[in-house]
């Protein structure tokens, strides 16, 4: 719809016309969230291959009478599914919070009179009145503006208020936040006033586009992708085993139902039913540790994602910097330090009327005393065309007009320049030196103001005309300073293999200066205009090499993140503004600070309670420790379980009976899993934390295929010893192999848990106790009242001598193969 373009005194819209437009375009809400479907979200969670495998395993365990095992499997699935469900619900609430974070009312011109209406009732074509302190209710084009300054930091990342002026023409379809005649939903008026015509409302605003993106499910993270691929690997292996056993059993004319139960029990034995519990406990322990360091983890998988991050993208303002302007230096017209320039500027800032800008606040913080109010005789207020403000000041020497403003504006009314306390003619060379001083300060990323003075006679009237023939006193330079510890944090991140990239809304000079000050190797700065011209493939190459991006929009930040992820990086994003919310939402892990806007905190996975970024280093280490412990479970579970299942499948080819009863398989698997419940307490090798770990399904598969057969070799040796030395029947065979199988696959934890020498890397006491306890329980079961119901008989004493020797030989064999495989997996 084309908005009406007549002037601000036209009466605006009528109530009837506004109602018609509201019905046509909908309410002025950033996004329509729709209803949250609990059933839909649950079905999405349950569609995970690993979850389906575990549910089938639980049902089978229940049918076989293993109710405890079935209950544990279902509980693990419920726990992991609940985490995902809560996260989806939280994403839905993020949009609701976003809708509530803007002004609920606006002042509009309806039926020829200004009135307050609900913000959601504002429509395209409405005239809105803006004043200092207002939140802009929609995207609009300015028709009138007086001294209007708008804070757009939350939308653009720019730390300085933007000056705005009336465009005077028809609203254009384009125009970003940098357009001087456009104001945007979600920004705020710092000073001045204006009248604007609304050109976009609701989801069609720049703010609304962000809210719409937050409605979508975040892209799959590295952690989720790894679990999905692992689930696929397990599913393929399970299907192959079940089909193999069924085909062999039917070919040998064995009872079909008994063969089916045996095959399914094998499949259950191969599924890592404790993986959700191990993962949740490990991550929860990391979350508790991080909470002590003032880091709140909102979503547990984010800890593991944080450990895998190899590229950290960050906004500059409020995360690398304080977000508060500070006076950097005060110099005369040729660049020499001058406190007199600061004194004069402080008098101007202290005595001016109206709302002080952040620059005024920085000036006043830098001085110890201010002139009394009676020192002020008159004032020439700031306006956008002049871009300067003057105060007539009574001093002991007489009246002095003190002017402060944009350097270009102040220089044009000066005829002299002060250097080393002496006024000099501002001729061609002197003017060039003054302009060079201004450019030199700007090139360092500093915001610059100029100060000039002129002696006034008592009878002379103070007005705009008075601002001529002035003496340039010098310049004030301001900076948004870096946080105190950010340099050390960035160095720690580099040491941990994390590349930091800055995606800033500020211009390239400011971004370059700040990044250089915190120790980043800036190189070539890529601007938003360049990003816009690049295709996705080319952007991927540029994003790989560049460290600093300047004047990038929220959409461009998202493109950069997605380009990095397509190139295989695990990307973290650190930000605190509305403009950061989409990137926080779509990154592998979003990190924000406690002082961030609500939407950024809601979209983030991790919140830093204080502004010290040093906690990021601790968070990354915690994530890598969590990854290490989860990986231990995967490697041990898949390799030893696969070996045992392969042995059972092979034994079924030549044994006249099943190598192990279905209930014995499930019991063996249950005791083995109980031995691993304390893995979250285990120590982690330095090899797991010195670089970003990654899910590599090929290496996990190779570990399973190489280590598993070693277990099978010793299983076949056990079969031969039981059948030919001990002349074992069915029950003795079942008992002997049950004990050997449990002992080897539990004790191998002490070998596989470390990439190095297991005698140097000691396990935690809880892990040691649970592992040894489960081996003892398995060995004693044949002498308990449970032996008969389980199909066990007492084992002969000499068998335990064989068991000890075979287990020791097995552990040595695994140690010999493990080191090479583990070195490739964890970089040991």
Secondary structure in CASP SS format (residue, H / E / C, confidence):
PFRMAT SS
TARGET T0000
AUTHOR 0000-0000-0000
METHOD secondary structure of the structure
MODEL  1
X C 1.00
X C 1.00
X C 1.00
X C 1.00
X C 1.00
X C 1.00
X C 1.00
X C 1.00
X C 1.00
X C 1.00
X C 1.00
X C 1.00
X E 1.00
X C 1.00
X H 1.00
X H 1.00
X H 1.00
X H 1.00
X H 1.00
X H 1.00
X H 1.00
X H 1.00
X H 1.00
X H 1.00
X H 1.00
X C 1.00
X C 1.00
X C 1.00
X C 1.00
X C 1.00
X C 1.00
X C 1.00
X C 1.00
X C 1.00
X C 1.00
X C 1.00
X C 1.00
X H 1.00
X H 1.00
X H 1.00
X H 1.00
X H 1.00
X H 1.00
X H 1.00
X H 1.00
X H 1.00
X C 1.00
X C 1.00
X H 1.00
X H 1.00
X H 1.00
X H 1.00
X H 1.00
X H 1.00
X H 1.00
X H 1.00
X H 1.00
X H 1.00
X H 1.00
X H 1.00
X H 1.00
X H 1.00
X H 1.00
X C 1.00
X C 1.00
X C 1.00
X H 1.00
X H 1.00
X H 1.00
X H 1.00
X H 1.00
X H 1.00
X H 1.00
X H 1.00
X H 1.00
X H 1.00
X H 1.00
X H 1.00
X H 1.00
X H 1.00
X H 1.00
X H 1.00
X H 1.00
X H 1.00
X H 1.00
X H 1.00
X H 1.00
X H 1.00
X H 1.00
X H 1.00
X H 1.00
X H 1.00
X H 1.00
X H 1.00
X H 1.00
X H 1.00
X H 1.00
X H 1.00
X H 1.00
X H 1.00
X C 1.00
X C 1.00
X C 1.00
X C 1.00
X E 1.00
X E 1.00
X E 1.00
X E 1.00
X E 1.00
X E 1.00
X C 1.00
X C 1.00
X E 1.00
X E 1.00
X E 1.00
X E 1.00
X E 1.00
X E 1.00
X H 1.00
X H 1.00
X H 1.00
X C 1.00
X C 1.00
X C 1.00
X C 1.00
X C 1.00
X E 1.00
X E 1.00
X E 1.00
X E 1.00
X E 1.00
X C 1.00
X C 1.00
X C 1.00
X E 1.00
X C 1.00
X C 1.00
X C 1.00
X E 1.00
X E 1.00
X E 1.00
X E 1.00
X E 1.00
X E 1.00
X E 1.00
X E 1.00
X E 1.00
X E 1.00
X E 1.00
X E 1.00
X E 1.00
X C 1.00
X H 1.00
X H 1.00
X H 1.00
X H 1.00
X C 1.00
X C 1.00
X C 1.00
X C 1.00
X C 1.00
X E 1.00
X E 1.00
X E 1.00
X C 1.00
X C 1.00
X C 1.00
X C 1.00
X C 1.00
X C 1.00
X C 1.00
X C 1.00
X C 1.00
X C 1.00
X C 1.00
X C 1.00
X C 1.00
X C 1.00
X C 1.00
X C 1.00
X C 1.00
X E 1.00
X E 1.00
X C 1.00
X C 1.00
X C 1.00
X C 1.00
X E 1.00
X E 1.00
X E 1.00
X E 1.00
X E 1.00
X E 1.00
X E 1.00
X E 1.00
X E 1.00
X E 1.00
X E 1.00
X E 1.00
X E 1.00
X C 1.00
X H 1.00
X H 1.00
X H 1.00
X C 1.00
X H 1.00
X H 1.00
X H 1.00
X H 1.00
X H 1.00
X H 1.00
X H 1.00
X H 1.00
X H 1.00
X H 1.00
X C 1.00
X C 1.00
X C 1.00
X C 1.00
X C 1.00
X C 1.00
X H 1.00
X H 1.00
X H 1.00
X H 1.00
X H 1.00
X H 1.00
X H 1.00
X H 1.00
X H 1.00
X H 1.00
X H 1.00
X H 1.00
X H 1.00
X H 1.00
X H 1.00
X H 1.00
X H 1.00
X H 1.00
X H 1.00
X H 1.00
X H 1.00
X H 1.00
X H 1.00
X H 1.00
X H 1.00
X H 1.00
X H 1.00
X H 1.00
X H 1.00
X H 1.00
X C 1.00
X C 1.00
X C 1.00
X C 1.00
X H 1.00
X H 1.00
X H 1.00
X H 1.00
X H 1.00
X H 1.00
X H 1.00
X H 1.00
X H 1.00
X H 1.00
X H 1.00
X H 1.00
X H 1.00
X H 1.00
X H 1.00
X C 1.00
X C 1.00
X C 1.00
X C 1.00
X H 1.00
X H 1.00
X H 1.00
X H 1.00
X H 1.00
X H 1.00
X H 1.00
X H 1.00
X H 1.00
X H 1.00
X H 1.00
X H 1.00
X H 1.00
X H 1.00
X H 1.00
X H 1.00
X H 1.00
X H 1.00
X C 1.00
X C 1.00
X E 1.00
X E 1.00
X E 1.00
X C 1.00
X C 1.00
X C 1.00
X H 1.00
X H 1.00
X H 1.00
X H 1.00
X H 1.00
X H 1.00
X H 1.00
X H 1.00
X C 1.00
X C 1.00
X E 1.00
X E 1.00
X E 1.00
X E 1.00
X C 1.00
X C 1.00
X C 1.00
X C 1.00
X C 1.00
X C 1.00
X E 1.00
X E 1.00
X E 1.00
X E 1.00
X E 1.00
X E 1.00
X E 1.00
X E 1.00
X E 1.00
X E 1.00
X E 1.00
X C 1.00
X C 1.00
X C 1.00
X C 1.00
X C 1.00
X E 1.00
X C 1.00
X H 1.00
X H 1.00
X H 1.00
X H 1.00
X H 1.00
X H 1.00
X H 1.00
X H 1.00
X H 1.00
X H 1.00
X H 1.00
X H 1.00
X H 1.00
X C 1.00
X C 1.00
X C 1.00
X C 1.00
X C 1.00
X C 1.00
X H 1.00
X H 1.00
X H 1.00
X H 1.00
X H 1.00
X H 1.00
X H 1.00
X H 1.00
X C 1.00
X C 1.00
X C 1.00
X C 1.00
X C 1.00
X C 1.00
X C 1.00
X H 1.00
X H 1.00
X H 1.00
X E 1.00
X E 1.00
X E 1.00
X E 1.00
X E 1.00
X C 1.00
X C 1.00
X C 1.00
X C 1.00
X C 1.00
X C 1.00
X C 1.00
X E 1.00
X E 1.00
X E 1.00
X E 1.00
X E 1.00
X E 1.00
X E 1.00
X E 1.00
X C 1.00
X C 1.00
X E 1.00
X E 1.00
X E 1.00
X E 1.00
X E 1.00
X E 1.00
X E 1.00
X E 1.00
X C 1.00
X H 1.00
X H 1.00
X H 1.00
X H 1.00
X H 1.00
X C 1.00
X C 1.00
X E 1.00
X E 1.00
X E 1.00
X E 1.00
X E 1.00
X E 1.00
X C 1.00
X C 1.00
X E 1.00
X E 1.00
X E 1.00
X E 1.00
X C 1.00
X C 1.00
X H 1.00
X H 1.00
X H 1.00
X H 1.00
X H 1.00
X H 1.00
X H 1.00
X H 1.00
X H 1.00
X H 1.00
X H 1.00
X H 1.00
X H 1.00
X H 1.00
X H 1.00
X H 1.00
X C 1.00
X C 1.00
X C 1.00
X E 1.00
X E 1.00
X E 1.00
X E 1.00
X E 1.00
X E 1.00
X E 1.00
X E 1.00
X E 1.00
X E 1.00
X C 1.00
X C 1.00
X C 1.00
X C 1.00
X C 1.00
X C 1.00
X C 1.00
X H 1.00
X H 1.00
X H 1.00
X C 1.00
X C 1.00
X C 1.00
X E 1.00
X E 1.00
X E 1.00
X E 1.00
X E 1.00
X E 1.00
X E 1.00
X E 1.00
X E 1.00
X E 1.00
X E 1.00
X E 1.00
X E 1.00
X C 1.00
X C 1.00
X C 1.00
X H 1.00
X H 1.00
X H 1.00
X H 1.00
X H 1.00
X H 1.00
X H 1.00
X H 1.00
X H 1.00
X H 1.00
X C 1.00
X C 1.00
X C 1.00
X E 1.00
X E 1.00
X E 1.00
X E 1.00
X E 1.00
X C 1.00
X C 1.00
X C 1.00
X C 1.00
X H 1.00
X H 1.00
X H 1.00
X H 1.00
X H 1.00
X H 1.00
X H 1.00
X H 1.00
X H 1.00
X H 1.00
X C 1.00
X C 1.00
X C 1.00
X C 1.00
X C 1.00
X C 1.00
X C 1.00
X C 1.00
X E 1.00
X E 1.00
X H 1.00
X H 1.00
X H 1.00
X H 1.00
X H 1.00
X H 1.00
X C 1.00
X C 1.00
X H 1.00
X H 1.00
X H 1.00
X H 1.00
X H 1.00
X H 1.00
X H 1.00
X H 1.00
X H 1.00
X H 1.00
X C 1.00
X C 1.00
X E 1.00
X E 1.00
X E 1.00
X C 1.00
X C 1.00
X C 1.00
X H 1.00
X H 1.00
X H 1.00
X H 1.00
X H 1.00
X H 1.00
X H 1.00
X H 1.00
X H 1.00
X H 1.00
X H 1.00
X H 1.00
X H 1.00
X C 1.00
X C 1.00
X C 1.00
X C 1.00
X E 1.00
X E 1.00
X E 1.00
X E 1.00
X C 1.00
X C 1.00
X C 1.00
X H 1.00
X H 1.00
X H 1.00
X H 1.00
X H 1.00
X H 1.00
X H 1.00
X H 1.00
X H 1.00
X C 1.00
X C 1.00
X E 1.00
X E 1.00
X E 1.00
X E 1.00
X E 1.00
X C 1.00
X C 1.00
X C 1.00
X C 1.00
X H 1.00
X H 1.00
X H 1.00
X H 1.00
X H 1.00
X H 1.00
X C 1.00
X C 1.00
X E 1.00
X E 1.00
X E 1.00
X C 1.00
X C 1.00
X C 1.00
X C 1.00
X C 1.00
X H 1.00
X H 1.00
X H 1.00
X H 1.00
X H 1.00
X H 1.00
X H 1.00
X H 1.00
X H 1.00
X H 1.00
X H 1.00
X H 1.00
X H 1.00
X H 1.00
X H 1.00
X H 1.00
X H 1.00
X H 1.00
X H 1.00
X H 1.00
X H 1.00
X H 1.00
X H 1.00
X H 1.00
X H 1.00
X H 1.00
X H 1.00
X H 1.00
X H 1.00
X H 1.00
X H 1.00
X H 1.00
X H 1.00
X H 1.00
X H 1.00
X H 1.00
X H 1.00
X H 1.00
X H 1.00
X H 1.00
X H 1.00
X C 1.00
X C 1.00
X C 1.00
X C 1.00
X C 1.00
X C 1.00
X C 1.00
X H 1.00
X H 1.00
X H 1.00
X H 1.00
X H 1.00
X H 1.00
X H 1.00
X H 1.00
X H 1.00
X H 1.00
X H 1.00
X H 1.00
X H 1.00
X H 1.00
X C 1.00
X C 1.00
X C 1.00
X H 1.00
X H 1.00
X H 1.00
X C 1.00
X C 1.00
X C 1.00
X C 1.00
X H 1.00
X H 1.00
X H 1.00
X H 1.00
X C 1.00
X C 1.00
X C 1.00
X C 1.00
X C 1.00
X C 1.00
X C 1.00
X H 1.00
X H 1.00
X H 1.00
X H 1.00
X H 1.00
X H 1.00
X H 1.00
X H 1.00
X H 1.00
X H 1.00
X H 1.00
X H 1.00
X H 1.00
X H 1.00
X H 1.00
X H 1.00
X H 1.00
X H 1.00
X H 1.00
X H 1.00
X H 1.00
X H 1.00
X H 1.00
X H 1.00
X H 1.00
X H 1.00
X H 1.00
X H 1.00
X H 1.00
X C 1.00
X C 1.00
X C 1.00
X C 1.00
X H 1.00
X H 1.00
X H 1.00
X H 1.00
X H 1.00
X H 1.00
X H 1.00
X H 1.00
X H 1.00
X H 1.00
X H 1.00
X H 1.00
X H 1.00
X H 1.00
X H 1.00
X H 1.00
X H 1.00
X H 1.00
X C 1.00
X H 1.00
X H 1.00
X H 1.00
X H 1.00
X C 1.00
X C 1.00
X C 1.00
X C 1.00
X C 1.00
X C 1.00
X C 1.00
X C 1.00
X C 1.00
X C 1.00
X C 1.00
X C 1.00
X H 1.00
X H 1.00
X H 1.00
X H 1.00
X H 1.00
X H 1.00
X H 1.00
X H 1.00
X H 1.00
X H 1.00
X H 1.00
X H 1.00
X H 1.00
X H 1.00
X H 1.00
X H 1.00
X H 1.00
X H 1.00
X H 1.00
X C 1.00
X C 1.00
X H 1.00
X H 1.00
X H 1.00
X H 1.00
X H 1.00
X C 1.00
X C 1.00
X C 1.00
X C 1.00
X C 1.00
X C 1.00
X H 1.00
X H 1.00
X H 1.00
X H 1.00
X H 1.00
X H 1.00
X H 1.00
X H 1.00
X H 1.00
X H 1.00
X H 1.00
X H 1.00
X H 1.00
X H 1.00
X H 1.00
X H 1.00
X H 1.00
X H 1.00
X H 1.00
X H 1.00
X H 1.00
X H 1.00
X H 1.00
X H 1.00
X H 1.00
X H 1.00
X H 1.00
X H 1.00
X H 1.00
X H 1.00
X C 1.00
X C 1.00
END
